């Protein structure tokens, strides 16, 4: 192989070369002192350019919420991440992803266990005439437990963050497995 | 990929790219915001985007180019004060290093627009094929253009150092 020009050395350094060509260049560099010197000079120049350009950048970047106007002309805001205004730095972040996944999993388990344990939950029929009396907490024979779950989700059409509340009540005095009204949980 | 995912994944990269190109944080922020507004419209109109990364960089580069054309000359970049890399580094060595970086920054400003854009894209380690598409050249030309720019920049720095 003839001596290598700077263009080829650059493609070699940037991994922009097919493997057979790369192997050929590696073998030549091992054998040719002149090309090895040229390789080191190219590598040093490349690093100097990268370092200089890095000095043109800010050290920290805060990703702002994205604002836009929907087709109706209304201003809407989109959180760019789960944590608006999250500041990112140039420090390594490899440890953050597994930690975030573990925290999310723990939260899901903490919410799911009470939801799925115990007897089936059936809310009272709100149209029932006895509805209000059933919710009378002063009646010691009726012990109502009300659970409220708030779901936060993103509307896929508008990208806006919305909330939905699911309320369920349970009469502790009711035998397990029996229901007196169909499950009418709505979102 | 959804808009939200693209926004979170590429905002920082595009912002840094725009800072390098334009030299000011405020203009970079506006440019990147405009890029994502265009993306939002494109996705809303069901435009097919083959490669989101290339699309985003192309739009940002074009917006930066337009912004720079509006100025009478390329604005001087305020040089960042660089901290010494080690505590043992002598004051003289630190000054020499900073001066060399300052000369390099000045040399980058002297490049032609296309070559300067390419050098700025090179910083993000994009594949040659993508960089070629963004600046509108053949992929086989990228290595040659980069090599020429790096050589020019290095020579400029050495000449300035001697003078």
Interface residues (C-beta under 8 A of the other chain):
Chain A: X5 X6 X7 X8 X10 X11 X14 X16 X42 X45 X46 X48 X49 X50 X51 X52 X53 X54 X55 X56 X57 X58 X61 X63 X64 X66 X68 X71 X78 X80 X81 X88 X154 X159
Chain B: X3 X4 X7 X8 X11 X12 X15 X16 X19 X20 X23 X25 X29 X33 X36 X37 X40 X44 X77 X79 X80 X82 X100 X101 X104 X105 X108 X119 X120 X122 X123 X125 X127 X128 X143 X144 X146 X147 X150 X151 X153 X154 X157
